[in-house]
Amino acid sequence: MSDLVENFLDSQQIKYVLHEHPAVFTCEEAEKYCADIPGLPCKNLLLKNKGSKRFFLVVLPAKKRTELKKFGAIVEEKKISFASAEALLEKLGLEPGAVSPFGLLNDKNNEVEVYVDKDVYDADIVSFHPNRNTATLELTGEMFHKFLQSIDNEVNVVEL
């Protein structure tokens, strides 16, 4: 696991269970290798507005469809699209396939706005990559909330 993620979680007394597995790049691959991991599997998307002035990390259940127009209305932006791999690396220090809320630890200027789907926020157990796609961290909802409270990014809970 990323030393940064492990050290941060440990320093904040955020408990987790680490599950190692083969590299996964899609939700479909994750279903194949991670089906036995307890909790709500989540997907994490880095989105941007038209001028790339605003960036959004959207956290939602893996099986939920992403509706960019609906999200645009929530953030009062007419045009929302997926951020490039370059922007993902620049803003969160992550490669495609390894996006997770833990990438926010690399957002030193707190530029990325966080939007967590209510279903994820209310889940008893959630799971995310620890900034690499060869492992998954299982956290209770309480520990996930503690993580969100420990970062300096603006966090919004919304119905997507």
C-alpha beads as a LAMMPS data file, in Angstrom:
LAMMPS data file: protein, C-alpha beads

160 atoms
159 bonds

1 atom types
1 bond types

-500.0 500.0 xlo xhi
-500.0 500.0 ylo yhi
-500.0 500.0 zlo zhi

Masses

1 110.0

Atoms # bond

1 1 1 0.000 0.000 0.000
2 1 1 1.079 3.548 -0.517
3 1 1 3.110 4.598 2.510
4 1 1 1.426 8.000 2.354
5 1 1 -2.058 6.501 2.676
6 1 1 -1.095 3.969 5.347
7 1 1 0.824 6.530 7.405
8 1 1 -1.973 9.078 7.152
9 1 1 -4.727 6.637 8.131
10 1 1 -2.659 5.315 11.018
11 1 1 -1.846 8.864 12.202
12 1 1 -5.567 9.696 12.254
13 1 1 -6.537 6.426 14.002
14 1 1 -8.612 5.472 10.977
15 1 1 -9.049 1.692 11.000
16 1 1 -9.146 -0.269 7.748
17 1 1 -8.758 -3.765 6.345
18 1 1 -6.319 -4.201 3.465
19 1 1 -7.183 -6.637 0.657
20 1 1 -4.466 -7.389 -1.927
21 1 1 -5.551 -8.511 -5.420
22 1 1 -4.446 -8.447 -9.077
23 1 1 -4.454 -5.037 -10.764
24 1 1 -7.932 -3.869 -11.756
25 1 1 -8.630 -1.004 -14.148
26 1 1 -12.433 -1.115 -14.466
27 1 1 -15.434 -1.763 -12.240
28 1 1 -15.993 -4.995 -14.187
29 1 1 -12.478 -6.238 -13.356
30 1 1 -12.984 -5.209 -9.741
31 1 1 -16.160 -7.327 -9.606
32 1 1 -14.135 -10.326 -10.772
33 1 1 -11.277 -9.987 -8.255
34 1 1 -12.905 -8.123 -5.390
35 1 1 -16.323 -9.760 -5.093
36 1 1 -15.462 -11.205 -1.664
37 1 1 -14.510 -7.828 -0.157
38 1 1 -17.260 -6.688 2.217
39 1 1 -19.049 -3.394 1.737
40 1 1 -20.212 -1.108 -1.017
41 1 1 -17.771 -1.043 -3.942
42 1 1 -17.280 2.527 -5.104
43 1 1 -16.030 4.296 -8.186
44 1 1 -14.243 7.601 -8.100
45 1 1 -14.216 10.044 -10.986
46 1 1 -12.214 13.197 -11.520
47 1 1 -14.403 15.619 -13.454
48 1 1 -13.822 19.193 -14.585
49 1 1 -15.756 22.186 -15.837
50 1 1 -15.408 23.611 -19.351
51 1 1 -12.446 25.888 -18.674
52 1 1 -10.669 23.417 -16.378
53 1 1 -10.920 25.995 -13.606
54 1 1 -12.795 23.652 -11.256
55 1 1 -12.101 19.992 -10.567
56 1 1 -14.425 17.571 -8.795
57 1 1 -13.789 14.168 -7.256
58 1 1 -17.080 12.313 -7.448
59 1 1 -17.478 9.239 -5.235
60 1 1 -20.428 6.990 -6.017
61 1 1 -21.469 3.340 -5.915
62 1 1 -19.676 1.312 -8.598
63 1 1 -22.960 0.246 -10.163
64 1 1 -24.499 3.737 -10.286
65 1 1 -24.594 5.441 -13.672
66 1 1 -22.772 8.747 -13.924
67 1 1 -25.053 11.515 -15.169
68 1 1 -22.812 14.437 -16.100
69 1 1 -25.712 16.815 -16.825
70 1 1 -27.279 16.147 -13.429
71 1 1 -23.930 16.644 -11.721
72 1 1 -23.391 19.855 -13.712
73 1 1 -26.684 21.185 -12.374
74 1 1 -25.602 20.374 -8.806
75 1 1 -22.346 22.337 -9.183
76 1 1 -23.952 25.038 -11.364
77 1 1 -21.767 24.323 -14.390
78 1 1 -23.190 23.931 -17.898
79 1 1 -20.488 21.630 -19.246
80 1 1 -18.853 18.873 -17.193
81 1 1 -16.445 16.302 -18.601
82 1 1 -13.899 13.764 -17.454
83 1 1 -10.503 15.182 -16.568
84 1 1 -7.520 13.950 -18.561
85 1 1 -4.953 11.483 -17.269
86 1 1 -2.534 14.412 -17.091
87 1 1 -4.920 16.424 -14.898
88 1 1 -5.487 13.371 -12.704
89 1 1 -1.743 13.042 -12.168
90 1 1 -1.314 16.782 -11.595
91 1 1 -4.243 17.275 -9.191
92 1 1 -4.308 13.979 -7.264
93 1 1 -1.000 12.311 -8.091
94 1 1 -2.863 9.290 -9.442
95 1 1 -2.893 7.117 -12.552
96 1 1 -6.148 6.063 -14.267
97 1 1 -7.517 2.952 -12.587
98 1 1 -6.265 3.951 -9.132
99 1 1 -8.529 6.924 -8.395
100 1 1 -9.786 7.096 -4.826
101 1 1 -10.597 9.616 -2.111
102 1 1 -7.103 8.949 -0.744
103 1 1 -5.709 10.837 -3.748
104 1 1 -6.899 13.967 -1.956
105 1 1 -3.861 13.553 0.294
106 1 1 -1.832 14.674 -2.750
107 1 1 -4.012 17.757 -3.345
108 1 1 -1.771 20.117 -1.392
109 1 1 -3.690 23.247 -2.442
110 1 1 -7.129 21.731 -1.755
111 1 1 -8.244 22.585 -5.285
112 1 1 -10.427 19.527 -5.838
113 1 1 -14.025 19.747 -4.645
114 1 1 -15.367 16.466 -3.270
115 1 1 -18.879 15.177 -3.962
116 1 1 -19.893 11.971 -2.199
117 1 1 -23.093 10.238 -3.217
118 1 1 -25.487 9.858 -0.283
119 1 1 -25.591 6.062 -0.794
120 1 1 -21.821 5.910 -0.260
121 1 1 -21.926 8.306 2.681
122 1 1 -24.682 6.277 4.375
123 1 1 -23.145 2.838 3.686
124 1 1 -22.114 0.673 6.634
125 1 1 -18.897 -0.398 4.872
126 1 1 -17.180 1.129 1.811
127 1 1 -14.140 0.100 -0.192
128 1 1 -11.574 2.089 -2.167
129 1 1 -8.154 1.615 -3.722
130 1 1 -5.302 2.953 -1.569
131 1 1 -3.961 5.014 -4.520
132 1 1 -2.937 1.828 -6.351
133 1 1 -5.160 -0.632 -8.160
134 1 1 -3.594 -3.803 -6.712
135 1 1 -5.316 -3.448 -3.348
136 1 1 -8.584 -2.352 -1.804
137 1 1 -9.172 -0.817 1.605
138 1 1 -12.337 -1.702 3.475
139 1 1 -13.552 0.971 5.902
140 1 1 -16.620 1.296 8.049
141 1 1 -18.845 4.248 7.267
142 1 1 -17.678 5.835 10.516
143 1 1 -14.003 5.527 9.501
144 1 1 -14.762 6.932 6.026
145 1 1 -16.494 9.935 7.626
146 1 1 -13.472 10.390 9.885
147 1 1 -11.224 10.428 6.806
148 1 1 -13.431 13.038 5.086
149 1 1 -13.310 15.209 8.213
150 1 1 -9.519 14.918 8.379
151 1 1 -8.859 16.450 4.954
152 1 1 -9.024 20.136 4.101
153 1 1 -10.980 19.785 0.843
154 1 1 -14.587 20.931 0.713
155 1 1 -16.785 17.804 0.982
156 1 1 -20.395 17.734 -0.195
157 1 1 -22.854 14.876 0.260
158 1 1 -25.329 14.788 -2.630
159 1 1 -27.846 12.528 -4.348
160 1 1 -26.419 11.624 -7.736

Bonds

1 1 1 2
2 1 2 3
3 1 3 4
4 1 4 5
5 1 5 6
6 1 6 7
7 1 7 8
8 1 8 9
9 1 9 10
10 1 10 11
11 1 11 12
12 1 12 13
13 1 13 14
14 1 14 15
15 1 15 16
16 1 16 17
17 1 17 18
18 1 18 19
19 1 19 20
20 1 20 21
21 1 21 22
22 1 22 23
23 1 23 24
24 1 24 25
25 1 25 26
26 1 26 27
27 1 27 28
28 1 28 29
29 1 29 30
30 1 30 31
31 1 31 32
32 1 32 33
33 1 33 34
34 1 34 35
35 1 35 36
36 1 36 37
37 1 37 38
38 1 38 39
39 1 39 40
40 1 40 41
41 1 41 42
42 1 42 43
43 1 43 44
44 1 44 45
45 1 45 46
46 1 46 47
47 1 47 48
48 1 48 49
49 1 49 50
50 1 50 51
51 1 51 52
52 1 52 53
53 1 53 54
54 1 54 55
55 1 55 56
56 1 56 57
57 1 57 58
58 1 58 59
59 1 59 60
60 1 60 61
61 1 61 62
62 1 62 63
63 1 63 64
64 1 64 65
65 1 65 66
66 1 66 67
67 1 67 68
68 1 68 69
69 1 69 70
70 1 70 71
71 1 71 72
72 1 72 73
73 1 73 74
74 1 74 75
75 1 75 76
76 1 76 77
77 1 77 78
78 1 78 79
79 1 79 80
80 1 80 81
81 1 81 82
82 1 82 83
83 1 83 84
84 1 84 85
85 1 85 86
86 1 86 87
87 1 87 88
88 1 88 89
89 1 89 90
90 1 90 91
91 1 91 92
92 1 92 93
93 1 93 94
94 1 94 95
95 1 95 96
96 1 96 97
97 1 97 98
98 1 98 99
99 1 99 100
100 1 100 101
101 1 101 102
102 1 102 103
103 1 103 104
104 1 104 105
105 1 105 106
106 1 106 107
107 1 107 108
108 1 108 109
109 1 109 110
110 1 110 111
111 1 111 112
112 1 112 113
113 1 113 114
114 1 114 115
115 1 115 116
116 1 116 117
117 1 117 118
118 1 118 119
119 1 119 120
120 1 120 121
121 1 121 122
122 1 122 123
123 1 123 124
124 1 124 125
125 1 125 126
126 1 126 127
127 1 127 128
128 1 128 129
129 1 129 130
130 1 130 131
131 1 131 132
132 1 132 133
133 1 133 134
134 1 134 135
135 1 135 136
136 1 136 137
137 1 137 138
138 1 138 139
139 1 139 140
140 1 140 141
141 1 141 142
142 1 142 143
143 1 143 144
144 1 144 145
145 1 145 146
146 1 146 147
147 1 147 148
148 1 148 149
149 1 149 150
150 1 150 151
151 1 151 152
152 1 152 153
153 1 153 154
154 1 154 155
155 1 155 156
156 1 156 157
157 1 157 158
158 1 158 159
159 1 159 160
